[in-house]
Structure formats: C-alpha cells, structure tokens
Amino acid sequence: MEYVLIIHEVKDYEAWKKIFDDAASIRKDAGEQSYHVLKYENNSNKIVHFSKWISLANAKAFFESPKLVEIRKQAGVKAPEFIYLEQLEEGVL
C-alpha cells in the first residue's frame, strides 16, 4: 500500500474542511482510497491529512497538479509538507 502524509496549517479549519469535503470525488477519481484528518492537540488550524492511495505516482500527480495548487490557495493552506510513504508492515495489537 502507498500512503501520503500531509502536514499543513490552514487559516480557518471550517472553511478548509468545506473545500476538502467538496473535493472528495476528485480525490477518489485520482486514486485516494481512504483518509484520516487529524489536528494538533493545541492548534485546530494545524492539520494532518493521512491517506491511502492506489499508487504514489497517482498521489504525486494529483497533489502537484495546477488544479490542486489553486484549490489549496482557495482553502487557505499554508506551506504544506508532503511525505510519500510505502507500507512495510501492518499489525494489530
């Protein structure tokens, strides 16, 4: 499995979340299979988006596309950090 971890700050969580939710179909069409949205304990505008993708190539093409750059601007995203990950192991304790 391939995963993407994105850490970024947003100007306004509620405004960002609406745009994030509205983009669900384009994320799915691009190859996102599932996601988690998390926030920092003491900062609700510091967001972590952790998602599973069909391939890292799909994820990179999506996140680096001009369309997504514009959507991030509209959503008030500040300096996103993208970490592309390949699964080595999974377990349940």
N, C-alpha and C positions, 0 to 999 in steps of 0.2 A: 504494500500500500504506500501511497505517496500522500504527504501532508504539507500544509502551509501554515506557518505561524506568523501572524501579522500583529505587530505592536504599534499602536499609534494613539495620539491624543486627538480629541475632537473638540470643537468649540462648544457644541451643545449636544449632549447624548441623544435627547429626544428627536432632534432634527436629523442627526446622523442615522438613528435607528429607523426612521421612516424611509429614508433613501435606501438603506441597507435592505429592508424588507421589500421595497418596491423592485429591487434588483434581483430578487430570488430566482426568477425564471431565467434571466440571462446568466446567472452564476451556474444554475443547473445545466443549461444548454452548453456552457463552456466546459463542464466536466466536474463541477463540485458535487460531491455525493452526500456529505453531511458536514455539520459545523457546530461549533460552540462559540458563544460570545461571552466573554468574561470581563470583569472590570477590576481595577486595582482596589484593594481594600479601602483605602482612604481617598480615592480620587475617581469619581464616577465618570469623568471625561477621559480617563486613561483606559483604553480598550484593548483587549486581546481577542483576535479572531483566529480560531484554530479550526482548520477544515481539512477534510479528506477529499482527495482528487483522483480521477481515473489515471492521470499522469502528471508529472511535473512539467512536461512540455506544454500541456494544456493550461496549467495554472499560470506558468510564466507568460504565455501568450495573452492570457486574459488580463492578468494584473498589470502587464506592461503596455497594454493597448491604449491608444489615444483616447478611446471612449471611456476607459476606466480612470484615466488621469483626470478627465473632465468631471466625471461623477464624484471622485474624491474631493475635488475643489468645491463642488456644489455642496457636498456633505460636511465641509469644514474640517477635513482631515489634515492634521499637521504632521509632516515628516514621518511617513510610515516606514517601518522596518519590516522587510520580508525575509523570512527564513524558510527555505525549502528543505524538506526532510523526507528521507526514505526510511520506512519501518524496518527495524531489525528483529524485533520481538514484541510479543504481546502476551499478557498473562492476567490472571485474576487471582487475588489472594483472599 
